[in-house]
Amino acid sequence: MREVNPIETARAQAFGLWMQAPNPMVTFFKTLDVTPLVRISRRKGLKFNMLLDYCIGRAASSVKEFYMLPVDSKLVQYDNLAVNTIVCNRNGGLNSCDILYTGQLDEFNRQYLHYTSEVAQTCQDRDLSAGSMVIGTSAVLDTELDGAVGMNSGIYNNPFIIWGRYRRHWFRYTLPISFQFHHTQMDGAHAGRFLANLQTEINRISYTVNNH
């Protein structure tokens, strides 16, 4: 990662408006049709959350604003993306596990299985934030959620996605999610494009799986 001069980027105005704002975080809510993920998960024996994390990384990779993040009082440019997942460890606690996004589903799945297992056993976080822009996620699988708003600590400015259990409606499955982002990093139009991309990637997951 490298520090960039905000004035020399497309985020110059947003940096001036939102870096010192008392609450610069924005949260969007969207209900996704995750039927393709549920079907592929069951048919191929792949973890649902892994598939969703992969689609999140893939959808974000085509929105250039994801590669830039406000860190402390600086604007930082990254070359890579990672998707974070929360892991239940062997002691009954929780740890954080960052998975480097790669366009190859097989490789992403290999990393996901290896590192989540490692984190669960060692009870140690896996942190890639020094070299990758990390998209945080939290799956609250004990209940269905209509929405959730993350904390605004002024420390963790990364985009963050929260979801609960998916819901069945006849032969379809839906999943409400919340997407929180720092307004310096992106505007509503960029966030909307990402969410549209995410549904597109979910819709084409069968093609992706069959061609990897």
QUIFEN-V690636 format. One record per run of one state. SS is the DSSP state (A for helix, B for strand, O for the rest). FROM is the first residue (numbers start at 0). TO is the last residue. If there is no record, write none. Layout:
BEGIN
ss:SS from:FROM to:TO
ss:SS from:FROM to:TO
END
This chain:
BEGIN
ss:O from:0 to:0
ss:B from:1 to:3
ss:O from:4 to:4
ss:A from:5 to:7
ss:O from:8 to:10
ss:A from:11 to:17
ss:O from:18 to:23
ss:B from:24 to:32
ss:O from:33 to:33
ss:A from:34 to:43
ss:O from:44 to:46
ss:A from:47 to:60
ss:O from:61 to:62
ss:A from:63 to:66
ss:B from:67 to:70
ss:O from:71 to:72
ss:B from:73 to:76
ss:O from:77 to:79
ss:B from:80 to:87
ss:O from:88 to:92
ss:B from:93 to:99
ss:O from:100 to:103
ss:A from:104 to:121
ss:O from:122 to:124
ss:B from:125 to:125
ss:O from:126 to:131
ss:B from:132 to:138
ss:O from:139 to:158
ss:B from:159 to:162
ss:O from:163 to:165
ss:B from:166 to:168
ss:O from:169 to:170
ss:B from:171 to:181
ss:O from:182 to:186
ss:A from:187 to:202
ss:O from:203 to:203
ss:A from:204 to:209
ss:O from:210 to:211
END
